[in-house]
């Protein structure tokens, strides 16, 4: 008998936290794009189907980038139709107008662009300056909105950059405002190399609110490089954030920032939220089983502490 069957963790609500959190699952895209070996399309499709069966409402499916840059996701045209019938939101990444065209042709209704708060990462990831990247995204967002498609804006390096070090809060606020002004429906604040701490998270969210950015338009995307992802998530919840990105089994990192280790594990997030009495709609047992299944395909145990605890996997 595992912990959830025993009624654990004990739900003890804390004041000032949201009643419900939407988990934006990124394992099938952000997780698998960082794998050294390419995962077969059929396995990816089954992974997404299993994730959809856990109660998650948003499962990021793939990325319509050039195969040269992310070969692990070169099968987007084959994968997306294989899962398009699922009753969940299936966002996809689009780097430019060509990527958007490919996504729209397959019926995608939610897309995401990915910007950087720092010049160094914009150059490494997009081969452009921050402002050049924003200019590239403007027609993408405009065309997507004209097609009544929901647009998410990912913003990388919101807390620290491996080349530039600490990232000034006003610098992040400027790019966030630019993405919203061009029409993005929501933003995901990325701690790409996992250096954020709770006070920094609070300071950035406070500054964004003071700059007129509604907290309802914000999600957070933490990496657990220094073991701070859950603490940072709690700080964000205390500021009113209700969308949290996470990756089943803790898969992923960032292929363009070598110091970026795994994403916050969805199971670890759901365990904490359950203990706080916050509803996610996610069946933790099914989610753990899905991550164990995926770990077997990848040939290694999940780094998620919750997965290991509930499945008795060895470290």
C-alpha positions as CSV (number, residue, x, y, z in Angstrom):
1,X,0.0,0.0,0.0
2,X,1.5,3.3,-1.0
3,X,1.3,6.7,0.6
4,X,-1.7,8.2,-1.3
5,X,-3.7,5.0,-0.6
6,X,-3.0,5.7,3.1
7,X,-4.3,9.2,2.8
8,X,-0.9,10.8,2.8
9,X,0.3,13.5,2.7
10,X,-2.1,15.0,5.3
11,X,-3.8,18.0,3.7
12,X,-3.2,21.1,5.9
13,X,-4.2,24.3,4.0
14,X,-2.2,27.4,4.5
15,X,-3.7,30.9,4.3
16,X,-3.3,33.1,1.3
17,X,-2.8,30.3,-1.2
18,X,-5.0,29.5,-4.3
19,X,-7.6,26.8,-4.0
20,X,-6.6,25.2,-7.4
21,X,-3.4,25.2,-9.5
22,X,-3.2,24.3,-13.2
23,X,-0.2,22.1,-13.9
24,X,1.3,22.9,-17.3
25,X,3.0,19.6,-18.1
26,X,6.1,19.9,-20.2
27,X,7.7,16.5,-20.0
28,X,6.9,15.3,-23.5
29,X,8.4,18.4,-25.0
30,X,10.9,20.2,-22.6
31,X,11.8,16.8,-21.1
32,X,12.4,14.7,-24.1
33,X,14.1,17.5,-26.2
34,X,17.0,17.2,-23.8
35,X,17.5,13.4,-24.2
36,X,20.7,12.3,-25.9
37,X,18.9,9.5,-27.7
38,X,15.8,10.2,-29.8
39,X,12.7,8.6,-28.4
40,X,10.5,6.8,-31.0
41,X,7.4,8.7,-32.0
42,X,5.1,5.9,-30.9
43,X,6.6,6.0,-27.4
44,X,6.2,9.8,-27.3
45,X,2.5,9.5,-28.3
46,X,1.9,6.9,-25.7
47,X,3.6,9.0,-23.1
48,X,1.3,11.9,-23.9
49,X,-1.7,9.7,-23.8
50,X,-0.8,8.3,-20.4
51,X,-0.1,11.9,-19.1
52,X,-3.6,12.9,-20.4
53,X,-5.0,10.0,-18.5
54,X,-3.7,11.3,-15.2
55,X,-6.1,14.2,-15.0
56,X,-3.6,16.8,-16.3
57,X,-5.4,19.4,-18.4
58,X,-2.4,20.8,-20.3
59,X,0.2,18.6,-21.9
60,X,2.8,20.3,-24.0
61,X,3.2,18.1,-27.1
62,X,6.1,19.0,-29.2
63,X,8.0,21.8,-30.9
64,X,7.9,23.0,-34.5
65,X,11.5,24.0,-34.7
66,X,14.0,23.1,-37.4
67,X,15.2,19.5,-36.9
68,X,18.8,20.8,-37.1
69,X,18.4,22.6,-33.8
70,X,16.3,20.1,-31.8
71,X,16.6,16.7,-33.6
72,X,14.8,14.9,-30.8
73,X,11.6,16.7,-31.8
74,X,12.0,16.3,-35.6
75,X,8.8,14.2,-35.8
76,X,6.3,17.0,-34.8
77,X,4.3,16.5,-38.0
78,X,3.9,12.8,-37.3
79,X,3.4,13.1,-33.5
80,X,0.8,15.9,-33.2
81,X,-1.9,14.2,-35.3
82,X,-1.4,11.0,-33.3
83,X,-2.5,12.7,-30.1
84,X,-4.7,15.5,-31.4
85,X,-7.9,13.6,-30.4
86,X,-7.1,13.8,-26.7
87,X,-9.4,15.8,-24.5
88,X,-6.6,18.1,-23.1
89,X,-4.9,21.2,-24.2
90,X,-1.9,20.4,-26.4
91,X,0.4,23.5,-26.7
92,X,3.3,23.4,-29.2
93,X,6.3,25.6,-29.5
94,X,6.8,27.7,-32.6
95,X,10.0,29.7,-33.2
96,X,9.0,31.7,-36.2
97,X,6.3,32.1,-38.8
98,X,7.3,28.9,-40.6
99,X,6.9,27.0,-37.4
100,X,3.5,28.6,-36.8
101,X,2.4,27.6,-40.3
102,X,3.3,24.0,-39.7
103,X,1.5,24.0,-36.4
104,X,-1.7,25.6,-37.8
105,X,-1.8,23.2,-40.7
106,X,-2.2,20.4,-38.2
107,X,-4.9,22.1,-36.2
108,X,-2.9,23.3,-33.2
109,X,-4.9,25.7,-31.1
110,X,-2.3,26.7,-28.5
111,X,1.2,27.8,-29.4
112,X,4.2,29.2,-27.6
113,X,7.1,31.5,-28.5
114,X,10.3,31.5,-26.5
115,X,12.1,34.7,-25.7
116,X,15.1,35.5,-23.5
117,X,15.5,38.1,-20.8
118,X,19.3,38.3,-21.5
119,X,21.3,39.1,-24.6
120,X,23.7,36.2,-24.1
121,X,21.0,33.6,-24.1
122,X,19.1,35.3,-26.9
123,X,22.3,35.0,-29.0
124,X,22.9,31.3,-28.0
125,X,19.3,30.2,-28.4
126,X,18.0,32.4,-31.2
127,X,21.1,33.9,-32.8
128,X,19.5,37.4,-32.2
129,X,19.5,40.2,-29.8
130,X,16.6,40.4,-27.3
131,X,14.9,43.1,-29.3
132,X,15.5,41.3,-32.6
133,X,13.9,38.2,-31.2
134,X,10.9,40.2,-30.0
135,X,10.6,41.7,-33.5
136,X,10.7,38.2,-35.0
137,X,7.9,37.0,-32.7
138,X,5.6,40.0,-33.3
139,X,4.2,38.7,-36.7
140,X,4.0,35.2,-35.2
141,X,1.9,36.3,-32.3
142,X,-0.2,38.6,-34.5
143,X,-1.0,35.8,-37.0
144,X,-1.8,33.3,-34.3
145,X,-4.2,35.7,-32.6
146,X,-5.8,36.4,-36.0
147,X,-6.4,32.7,-36.2
148,X,-8.0,32.7,-32.7
149,X,-5.1,30.7,-31.3
150,X,-3.9,31.0,-27.7
151,X,-0.3,32.2,-27.4
152,X,2.0,31.6,-24.5
153,X,5.3,33.5,-24.1
154,X,8.2,31.6,-22.5
155,X,10.8,33.9,-21.0
156,X,14.1,32.3,-20.2
157,X,16.9,33.5,-17.8
158,X,14.5,35.4,-15.6
159,X,16.7,35.0,-12.5
160,X,20.3,34.3,-13.6
161,X,22.3,33.7,-16.8
162,X,25.3,31.4,-17.1
163,X,27.2,34.1,-19.0
164,X,26.0,37.3,-17.5
165,X,25.3,36.3,-13.9
166,X,22.4,37.9,-12.0
167,X,19.6,39.3,-14.2
168,X,18.2,42.7,-13.1
169,X,14.5,42.6,-12.3
170,X,13.7,45.6,-14.5
171,X,15.3,43.9,-17.4
172,X,12.9,40.9,-17.0
173,X,9.9,43.2,-16.5
174,X,10.7,45.1,-19.8
175,X,10.6,41.9,-21.9
176,X,7.5,40.6,-20.1
177,X,5.6,43.8,-20.9
178,X,6.8,43.6,-24.5
179,X,5.5,40.1,-24.9
180,X,2.1,41.0,-23.4
181,X,1.8,44.1,-25.5
182,X,2.3,42.2,-28.7
183,X,-0.6,39.9,-27.7
184,X,0.6,36.9,-25.7
185,X,-2.2,35.5,-23.5
186,X,0.1,34.2,-20.8
187,X,3.8,34.2,-19.8
188,X,5.9,31.5,-18.3
189,X,8.8,32.9,-16.2
190,X,11.7,30.6,-16.6
191,X,14.5,29.9,-14.0
192,X,16.5,28.3,-16.8
193,X,19.6,27.4,-14.7
194,X,17.8,27.0,-11.4
195,X,19.4,29.8,-9.5
196,X,16.3,31.5,-8.2
197,X,15.5,31.7,-4.5
198,X,12.1,32.5,-2.9
199,X,13.0,36.2,-2.1
200,X,14.0,36.7,-5.7
201,X,10.8,35.1,-6.9
202,X,8.7,37.4,-4.7
203,X,10.7,40.5,-5.8
204,X,10.1,39.7,-9.5
205,X,6.4,39.0,-9.1
206,X,6.0,42.1,-7.1
207,X,7.7,44.2,-9.7
208,X,5.6,42.7,-12.5
209,X,2.4,43.5,-10.6
210,X,3.6,47.0,-10.0
211,X,4.3,47.3,-13.7
212,X,0.7,46.4,-14.5
213,X,1.3,42.8,-15.5
214,X,-1.7,40.8,-14.1
215,X,-0.6,37.8,-12.0
216,X,-3.4,35.8,-13.7
217,X,-1.3,36.0,-16.9
218,X,1.8,34.5,-15.2
219,X,3.1,31.0,-14.8
220,X,6.4,29.9,-13.3
221,X,8.9,27.4,-14.7
222,X,11.5,26.3,-12.1
223,X,14.5,24.1,-12.5
224,X,15.8,22.2,-9.5
225,X,19.5,22.6,-10.0
226,X,20.1,23.8,-6.4
227,X,17.0,22.1,-4.8
228,X,15.0,25.3,-4.7
229,X,12.2,24.5,-7.2
230,X,9.5,23.7,-4.6
231,X,10.4,26.6,-2.3
232,X,10.3,28.9,-5.3
233,X,6.9,27.5,-6.3
234,X,5.5,28.1,-2.9
235,X,6.7,31.7,-3.0
236,X,5.0,32.2,-6.4
237,X,1.7,30.7,-5.0
238,X,1.9,33.2,-2.1
239,X,2.0,35.9,-4.7
240,X,-1.2,34.6,-6.4
241,X,0.3,32.5,-9.3
242,X,-2.0,29.6,-10.2
243,X,-0.1,28.1,-13.2
244,X,3.0,26.0,-12.6
245,X,5.1,24.3,-15.2
246,X,6.4,20.8,-14.3
247,X,7.8,17.8,-16.0
248,X,6.7,14.2,-15.3
249,X,9.5,12.4,-13.6
250,X,11.7,15.5,-13.5
251,X,12.7,15.0,-17.1
252,X,14.6,17.7,-19.0
253,X,16.8,20.7,-18.9
254,X,17.8,23.0,-21.7
255,X,20.0,22.0,-24.7
256,X,21.2,25.6,-25.1
257,X,22.3,26.1,-21.4
258,X,24.5,23.3,-20.3
259,X,24.2,24.2,-16.6
260,X,20.4,23.7,-16.7
261,X,19.5,20.5,-15.0
262,X,16.1,18.9,-14.6
263,X,12.8,20.6,-14.4
264,X,10.6,20.5,-11.3
265,X,9.1,17.0,-11.2
266,X,5.3,17.0,-11.6
267,X,5.0,14.3,-8.9
268,X,7.0,16.4,-6.4
269,X,4.8,19.4,-7.2
270,X,1.5,17.5,-6.9
271,X,2.6,15.9,-3.6
272,X,3.3,19.4,-2.1
273,X,0.1,20.9,-3.5
274,X,-1.9,17.9,-2.1
275,X,-0.4,18.5,1.3
276,X,-1.4,22.2,1.1
277,X,-5.0,21.2,0.2
278,X,-4.6,22.7,-3.3
279,X,-6.6,20.9,-6.0
280,X,-4.8,19.9,-9.2
281,X,-7.2,17.2,-10.5
282,X,-4.1,15.0,-11.0
283,X,-4.2,11.3,-10.0
284,X,-0.7,11.0,-8.4
285,X,-0.7,7.2,-8.6
286,X,-1.3,7.2,-12.3
287,X,1.3,9.9,-12.8
288,X,3.9,8.0,-10.9
289,X,3.2,4.9,-13.0
290,X,3.5,6.9,-16.1
291,X,6.9,8.2,-15.1
292,X,8.1,4.8,-14.1
293,X,7.0,3.5,-17.5
294,X,8.9,6.3,-19.3
295,X,12.0,5.8,-17.1
296,X,12.1,2.2,-18.3
297,X,12.1,3.4,-21.9
298,X,14.9,5.8,-21.2
299,X,16.9,3.2,-19.3
300,X,17.3,5.0,-16.0
301,X,15.3,5.7,-12.8
302,X,13.4,9.0,-12.4
303,X,15.2,11.7,-10.5
304,X,11.9,12.6,-8.8
305,X,11.9,11.9,-5.1
306,X,8.2,11.3,-5.1
307,X,8.4,8.8,-7.9
308,X,11.2,6.9,-6.2
309,X,9.4,6.9,-2.8
310,X,6.1,5.7,-4.2
311,X,7.5,3.2,-6.7
312,X,10.4,2.0,-4.5
313,X,12.9,2.7,-7.3
314,X,16.5,2.7,-6.4
315,X,18.5,5.9,-6.7
